[in-house]
Amino acid sequence: MAYRINENCISCGACAAECPVSAITEGDGKYEINPDTCIDCGTCASICPVGAPEQA
């Protein structure tokens, strides 16, 4: 199950920089995770300072 980024996102980009498969891109007001690319590794959730990435 892929991760998604909730509304807590502060657009810091920490998750995108650490994603091993480049599944995270800057969206409109927050970052977004491509569910087709996400490998469900949890790196984004572990690096995020506000806990925005969560399992969908």
Secondary structure by P-SEA (a helix, b strand, c coil): cbbbbccccccccccccccccccccccccbbbbccccccccccccccccccccccc
